Amino acid sequence: MAKQGMITLLLLSAVLVADVRGDAAATPTTICSVSVSELVECLPAITGKSPKWPSKGCCSVMRKADMNCLCKYKSDFSKFGVDPAKAMALPEKCAIKLPRACKQ
């Protein structure tokens, strides 16, 4: 994994973990029902100018994730160099429907 991608993931993870929204699913090792180490699988699909198509492993992680929870963090992605549109397109690329509120 590229150094920039790893830094992006670590920073994003830190913000999500430190978020004061009171989300019970967010702990130092888990964000929205998936572990931070699992989320690494999806990093190539949301970073760079031409992100790769999500891997089967990434889509497996997305199927386990709490989509409503992830939607709360949509605006935080850009703070760490991740295009929110690319991040929010990921579930649909994995044939997962986003909650209506997440598409707004």
PyMOL commands that set and color helices and strands:
alter all, ss='L'
color gray80, all
select helices_A, chain A and resi 3-18+36-45+56-64+67-72+74-80+84-93+100-103
alter helices_A, ss='H'
color red, helices_A
select strands_A, chain A and resi 30-31+34-35
alter strands_A, ss='S'
color yellow, strands_A
deselect
rebuild
show_as cartoon
